[in-house]
Amino acid sequence: MFLPRLLALFLCTAATLNAQVSGSPLKIEVRRALPAEDEPKPALPDTATLPRVLPANRKSVYSRCETALKLIAITFDDGPDPVLTPRLLDLLKQRGIHATFFLVGKNVAAFPEVVSRIVAEGHEVANHSWSHPLFTQLGPESVESQLRRTHDAIVKACGTAPLLYRPPYGAVRISQRTRIEKTFGYPAILWDVDPQDWKHPRSAQKVYDSIHSQTRPGSIILCHDIHETTIAAMPSTLDDLTARGYRFATVTQLIAFTTPPEIMGPPAPSPASTTPANLTVPPSSGVRDDSVKSKTVDVKQEKALQSP
């Protein structure tokens, strides 16, 4: 039994060889199925050339963008912080990475020079309300005031109008979202990667581990540039994602790139900006007390979107 099997194996192997006995090298044709990770994929775009204009036919709310490419957006909420945000900007600049900053209006008014630097270094600025209230507990006029004051403060600080907003805690009613989109032209930006970097006990390791395990192509990553541990986690986190083949875009770039051409339509008009009023805020740290966040941790972003 052994010899016939050995002979069959020899004949099968010999049939796959193309030998030239005239002294030339032996030629072997090797065929194998490509593993999934080896399959050819389209090249990642040069994010420096991606448009920063929202398509007119975009969605009203995003928690991520659909793409097979390793293109992602990292976002930072609740700043600017006068100390931590500049440190973060240094880290991003060293790596050639552009992020999106969802700014709290009272901090914008307190630290306009940080906002100006954010834009000057190629990052995107977006609206995160004036004082970080829970929108679902506010009336329509209060919500509009929160966003309008912040919009105008951002324009005053850096000359650039925000195109996006993120509701505090990710909570906004459908009726509120519709009114905001009609008034400002903003889509609502949520997230699909949440390291809960605001939650005690805080640690850089927790931030790194969560982002490492949750990120996938098209992800929108939520972070806060008002926590020391978040900034401490960024060098390893950004380097890890880059080493794994991810490329960073701003949220507007990610939306524009992943919107199919057949439904993209012309660029959406930029939100209108009113003349900024005289904004006065106390010259304190300018950093929001995040104790409110712990009280509303159970507010689920998707549930809030479906609330009446």
C-alpha positions in Angstrom: 0.0 0.0 0.0 2.8 2.4 0.8 4.7 2.1 -2.5 1.7 2.7 -4.8 0.8 5.9 -2.8 4.4 7.1 -2.9 4.5 6.5 -6.7 1.3 8.4 -7.2 2.6 11.3 -5.2 5.8 11.4 -7.2 3.9 11.4 -10.5 1.6 14.2 -9.4 4.5 16.3 -8.2 6.4 15.7 -11.4 3.5 16.8 -13.5 3.7 20.3 -12.0 7.3 20.8 -12.8 8.6 22.1 -16.1 12.3 21.0 -16.2 14.8 21.9 -18.8 17.6 19.3 -18.9 19.9 21.5 -20.9 21.3 23.0 -17.8 18.9 25.9 -17.4 17.3 26.4 -13.9 14.3 24.4 -13.0 11.1 26.4 -13.3 8.3 25.7 -10.8 4.8 27.2 -11.1 3.5 27.7 -7.6 -0.3 28.4 -7.2 -2.0 29.2 -4.0 -5.1 30.9 -2.8 -4.4 34.4 -1.5 -5.3 34.8 2.2 -7.8 37.5 2.9 -5.2 39.9 4.2 -3.1 39.4 1.0 -5.9 40.2 -1.5 -5.2 43.3 -3.5 -7.1 46.4 -2.3 -7.5 49.9 -3.7 -4.8 52.3 -2.7 -5.6 54.6 0.2 -6.2 58.2 -0.9 -3.7 61.0 -0.2 -5.7 62.7 2.6 -4.0 66.0 1.8 -5.9 66.1 -1.5 -9.3 65.0 -0.2 -12.1 67.6 -0.4 -13.2 69.4 2.7 -16.7 70.1 1.4 -19.8 68.2 2.5 -21.8 66.7 -0.4 -25.3 68.0 -0.7 -26.8 64.5 -0.6 -25.1 63.4 2.6 -26.9 61.7 5.5 -28.3 63.6 8.5 -26.3 61.7 11.1 -23.1 59.6 11.1 -21.6 57.3 13.6 -19.2 55.9 11.1 -18.7 55.9 7.3 -19.0 52.8 5.1 -15.7 52.0 3.4 -13.5 48.9 2.9 -10.4 51.2 3.0 -8.5 51.8 6.2 -9.6 55.5 6.3 -10.6 56.8 9.7 -11.3 60.1 11.6 -10.1 60.8 15.1 -12.1 63.5 16.9 -11.5 65.4 20.2 -14.3 67.0 22.2 -14.8 69.7 24.8 -11.7 71.8 24.2 -9.8 73.8 23.5 -7.8 73.4 26.7 -5.0 76.0 27.0 -2.4 73.4 28.0 -3.4 70.0 26.8 -4.7 71.0 23.3 -1.4 72.5 22.3 0.4 69.4 23.4 -1.9 67.3 21.3 -1.4 69.6 18.3 2.4 69.0 18.7 1.8 65.2 18.6 -0.4 65.4 15.6 1.9 67.7 13.7 4.9 65.4 14.3 2.9 62.6 12.6 1.3 64.6 9.8 -2.2 63.6 11.1 -5.3 65.9 10.8 -8.1 65.5 13.4 -11.5 67.1 14.0 -12.1 69.2 17.1 -15.6 69.5 18.4 -15.3 72.8 20.4 -17.2 74.1 23.3 -18.1 77.7 22.7 -17.2 79.2 26.1 -13.7 77.6 25.7 -13.4 79.0 22.2 -14.1 82.5 23.5 -11.6 82.0 26.3 -8.8 80.6 24.2 -9.2 81.8 20.6 -5.5 81.6 19.9 -5.7 77.8 20.4 -8.6 77.6 17.9 -6.6 79.7 15.4 -3.7 77.3 15.7 -6.0 74.3 15.2 -7.2 75.6 11.9 -3.7 76.9 10.8 -2.3 73.4 11.2 -4.9 71.8 8.9 -7.4 70.4 11.4 -11.2 70.7 11.2 -13.2 72.6 13.8 -16.8 71.7 14.6 -19.6 72.8 16.9 -20.1 71.1 20.3 -22.5 73.7 21.9 -21.7 76.6 24.1 -21.8 75.0 27.6 -22.3 71.3 27.0 -25.9 70.9 28.2 -28.1 67.9 27.4 -30.1 69.0 24.3 -33.0 66.7 25.1 -33.7 68.8 28.2 -33.7 72.1 26.3 -36.3 73.9 24.1 -35.7 74.7 20.5 -34.6 78.3 21.1 -32.1 77.3 23.7 -30.6 74.7 21.5 -30.3 77.1 18.6 -28.7 79.7 21.0 -26.1 77.1 22.1 -25.1 76.3 18.6 -25.3 79.9 17.2 -23.1 81.4 19.9 -20.5 78.7 19.4 -20.7 79.0 15.6 -20.1 82.7 15.8 -17.3 82.3 18.4 -15.5 79.8 16.1 -15.8 82.2 13.1 -14.5 85.1 15.2 -11.5 83.0 16.5 -10.3 81.5 13.3 -12.3 82.8 10.3 -13.6 79.4 9.5 -17.3 78.3 9.8 -17.9 74.9 11.2 -19.7 72.4 8.9 -20.6 69.8 11.6 -21.9 69.5 15.1 -21.8 66.8 17.8 -24.6 67.0 20.4 -23.4 66.8 23.9 -23.5 63.2 25.2 -24.6 62.2 21.7 -28.2 62.9 22.7 -30.5 64.8 20.4 -34.2 64.4 19.5 -35.1 63.7 15.9 -37.2 67.0 15.9 -34.2 68.9 17.2 -31.8 67.3 14.7 -34.1 68.2 11.8 -34.3 71.9 13.0 -30.5 72.1 13.5 -29.9 70.7 10.0 -32.4 73.2 8.5 -31.0 76.2 10.4 -27.2 75.5 10.3 -26.8 72.9 7.6 -25.0 70.6 10.1 -25.1 66.9 10.0 -24.9 65.3 13.4 -21.6 63.4 14.1 -21.6 60.6 16.6 -19.0 57.8 16.9 -18.4 54.1 16.8 -15.2 54.0 18.8 -15.5 55.2 22.4 -12.6 54.6 24.9 -14.6 56.3 27.6 -11.6 58.4 28.4 -13.6 60.7 30.7 -14.7 57.9 33.0 -12.9 57.3 36.3 -10.5 55.6 36.9 -8.8 57.1 33.9 -5.7 55.6 32.3 -3.7 56.0 29.1 -3.7 52.2 28.8 -7.5 52.0 28.8 -7.6 54.6 26.0 -5.0 52.8 23.9 -6.6 49.3 24.4 -10.1 50.5 23.5 -9.1 52.3 20.4 -6.9 49.5 19.3 -9.7 46.9 19.6 -12.6 48.9 18.3 -11.2 50.7 15.3 -12.2 49.5 11.8 -12.3 51.0 8.3 -14.5 54.1 8.3 -14.5 54.5 12.1 -15.1 57.8 13.8 -13.1 57.8 17.1 -14.3 59.8 20.1 -11.7 61.3 22.5 -11.5 64.3 24.7 -8.5 66.7 24.7 -9.2 68.0 28.2 -7.8 64.9 30.0 -4.2 64.3 30.7 -4.5 60.5 30.3 -6.0 60.9 26.8 -3.1 63.0 25.6 -0.6 60.6 27.2 -2.2 57.7 25.2 -2.0 59.5 21.9 1.6 58.8 20.8 1.2 55.0 21.1 -2.4 55.0 19.9 -1.6 57.1 16.7 1.5 55.1 16.0 -0.3 51.8 16.4 -3.1 52.8 14.0 -0.6 54.0 11.5 1.5 50.8 11.7 -1.7 48.8 11.1 -2.2 50.7 7.8 -4.8 53.2 8.9 -4.8 56.7 7.4 -6.4 59.7 9.1 -8.9 62.2 7.5 -11.1 64.9 9.0 -14.7 64.0 9.4 -15.8 66.1 6.5 -13.1 64.5 4.3 -14.3 61.0 5.4 -17.9 61.8 4.6 -17.0 63.3 1.2 -14.7 60.4 0.3 -17.2 57.6 1.3 -20.3 59.2 -0.3 -20.9 57.3 -3.6 -20.5 59.6 -6.6 -23.9 58.7 -8.0 -25.6 60.3 -4.9 -23.0 62.9 -3.9 -24.6 65.8 -5.8 -23.1 69.3 -5.7 -21.4 70.6 -2.6 -23.7 71.6 0.2 -23.8 75.4 0.9 -21.8 76.5 3.9 -23.8 77.4 7.0 -24.5 81.1 7.2 -22.7 83.0 10.0 -24.2 85.9 11.8 -22.2 88.8 13.1 -20.6 87.6 16.4 -22.0 89.3 19.5 -19.8 90.5 22.3 -19.1 87.3 24.1 -17.9 87.4 27.7 -16.8 84.4 29.7 -15.0 84.2 33.0 -11.2 83.9 32.5 -11.0 80.7 34.5 -9.5 77.4 33.2 -12.2 77.4 30.5 -12.4 73.6 30.8 -15.9 72.2 31.4 -16.4 70.4 34.6 -17.1 66.9 33.3 -18.9 65.7 36.4 -22.2 66.2 34.5 -21.1 63.6 32.1 -20.9 60.9 34.8 -24.5 61.7 35.8 -25.7 61.1 32.2 -23.5 58.2 31.3 -26.6 56.1 30.8 -27.9 58.3 28.0 -27.4 56.1 25.0 -26.7 57.9 21.7 -28.7 55.7 19.5 -31.7 55.6 21.8 -31.6 59.4 22.1 -31.7 59.7 18.4 -35.0 57.7 18.3 -36.6 59.6 21.2 -39.6 61.8 20.2 
